Amino acid sequence: MDFNFTEEQCMLRDSVRAFIERECKPELMRQYDLNGEYPTEILQKMAPLGWYSAFTPVEHGGQGLGPMELAIVAEEMARFSPSISTAYYMAIWGVLNIVHYGSQEHKDYFLQRVNAGKQNFSFSMTEPDSGSDAASLRTRAVLDGDEWVINGEKVFSTQSAAPDNTIILCARTDADAQRHKGISLIFVPKDAKGLTMRRLSTMSRRMLGNYQLTFDNVRVPRNSVLGEVNKGWDYIVGHLERERMSVAAACVGFAKQTFEDIVQYLRQRKQFGKSLGEFQAIQHTIADLKVALDCAQLLVYKVAWMLERGIPCGTEAAECKLFCTETQLNISMQGMRLLGAYGLTEDFGMARAFREGMGAVTGGGTSNIQRNIIARNILKA
Ligand SMILES: Cc1cc2nc3c(=O)[nH]c(=O)nc-3n(C[C@H](O)[C@H](O)[C@H](O)COP(=O)(O)OP(=O)(O)OC[C@H]3O[C@@H](n4cnc5c(N)ncnc54)[C@H](O)[C@@H]3O)c2cc1C
C-alpha cells in the first residue's frame, strides 16, 4: 500500500492550497459567513485556473481527474470554510451529471458556462414532509404540450439564489410509479416565472444560504429534463459515493485547520502559571482528537482508492461520511470547551466550526441514515 501522492497530485494539492491561503483568508471567510454573502468573486477566480473542467472526462474537453484528486481538492478548498468546497463541488456535481446523462444540447449550453465560472447549480430534493425519506417527495411536474408545469414546495435548498444558478429539481413525473421510479431531475432557472424563494435563517452554510422554494405553475421547456424522464433517482444514486467522499474530505480539511487553531491557542493561553497544553486532562483530549482526525483522513483515502478501482463502496462511503462529519463536529465542540468563553465568540472560529459541523452531520443524509446503510449492508443475508 502506497501512502504517497504522485508528483501531479502534490502539484494539484499545492496549487489549491496556495490559492486558498491567498484568496480565502480566515478573516474574509468569517466576514462572508457573518454577512451571509455568496463568495462569487472567489469562485470566479477559479475559472481561469481550469478547475471547473478538472473532473470532466477528457473526451468532453476536460482533464479527466479521478476520485483521489477530488478528495485532495475538496479537502484543501475547505481549509478555512467548507462552504467554498461545497459551492465548488456543486458545480462539479452538475458537470458530472450533465456529462454522464445530459443531452448534447445540455452539454453545449452548460459546460462552457461552468468552465467560464458563469454557472452555479443547486440541488433541490428535500420537502417539508420528506427529508430522510426523500423518495416520498410530492413536487409534481406534469407535461402540458411542450412544457413541464411544476407545482410544489422544497426546503433547505443550498445556494438556490446564487448568481447564475440553475436549480436541479427533483420532481415526481409519474404519480403512479413506485416511490423511486417516477422521479425526474429538471433544470429550472432560478428566475423562472412562478418560482418564489425565501431565505431560511439557518446556522450552517450561511455564506451560501438555504432556501425554501415554492413552485406555482412554473413552466419550463420539455427538454429541461436531465437524461431520461423517470430516471432521476438512478442518477442521484449514481454519484452518491463520490458525493459522500467529497463532503467527508471537506470535513477533514476544515477539521485539520480547526485542530491547528486549538493547538496554537493551548500553547499560548496560560492559567495557573502554565500553558493550557501542559495540563494532562487537556493533553488527553488533544490526543483523542488527533487519532480521530487521522482515522477520518484514512477513510477518505480508502473510499477514493476504491472508487478509482471501480470497487463497490456503498458501506465505506457511508462510514466515511458518518465518521468524518461527526469528527469535524466533535473537534469543534471540544474546541469550544478548550477555548473557554472565547470559544463561544465568533472571533475565534470555534463557533463557526460548530455551526458548519451541525450542517455536515445533517445535510446529504444524516448520521443515522448513514448508520442505517452500514447496518443494513452488514446484516443483509
Ligand atoms: C446545511 C444543510 C444543507 C442542506 N442542503 C440541501 C440541499 O441543497 N438540497 C436538499 O434537497 N436538501 C438539503 N438539505 C436537507 C437535508 O438533506 C435534510 O435535512 C436531511 O435529509 C434530513 O431531513 P430532515 O431535516 O427533514 O430530517 P428528518 O428526516 O425529519 O429526520 C429527523 C431526525 O430523525 C432521524 N431519522 C429519520 N429517519 C430515520 C430512520 N429511518 N432511522 C433513524 N433515524 C432517523 C434523522 O437522523 C434526524 O436526526 C440540507 C440540510 C442542511 C442542514
The ligand as an ORCA input file, in Angstrom:
! r2SCAN-3c Opt
* xyz 0 1
  C     -26.701     22.628      5.873
  C     -27.738     21.859      5.130
  C     -27.757     21.915      3.749
  C     -28.759     21.227      3.027
  N     -28.770     21.335      1.668
  C     -29.749     20.717      0.977
  C     -29.830     20.887     -0.431
  O     -29.027     21.595     -1.045
  N     -30.831     20.244     -1.091
  C     -31.739     19.459     -0.456
  O     -32.595     18.888     -1.127
  N     -31.700     19.280      0.889
  C     -30.726     19.901      1.620
  N     -30.666     19.763      2.990
  C     -31.686     18.972      3.657
  C     -31.149     17.642      4.158
  O     -30.930     16.767      3.089
  C     -32.170     17.101      5.162
  O     -32.143     17.971      6.273
  C     -31.850     15.693      5.632
  O     -32.041     14.772      4.587
  C     -32.712     15.273      6.816
  O     -34.068     15.550      6.601
  P     -34.912     16.350      7.706
  O     -34.122     17.542      8.096
  O     -36.276     16.541      7.175
  O     -34.934     15.414      8.983
  P     -35.859     14.119      9.223
  O     -35.773     13.198      8.074
  O     -37.188     14.536      9.690
  O     -35.068     13.447     10.444
  C     -35.126     13.986     11.777
  C     -34.252     13.120     12.671
  O     -34.727     11.763     12.653
  C     -33.691     10.896     12.223
  N     -34.255      9.846     11.372
  C     -35.085      9.994     10.298
  N     -35.362      8.803      9.746
  C     -34.669      7.885     10.455
  C     -34.521      6.465     10.380
  N     -35.105      5.750      9.418
  N     -33.726      5.854     11.291
  C     -33.090      6.554     12.266
  N     -33.202      7.902     12.395
  C     -33.968      8.543     11.500
  C     -32.696     11.762     11.458
  O     -31.394     11.195     11.503
  C     -32.794     13.080     12.219
  O     -31.955     13.042     13.334
  C     -29.707     20.433      3.724
  C     -29.662     20.379      5.111
  C     -28.708     21.088      5.813
  C     -28.705     21.027      7.303
*
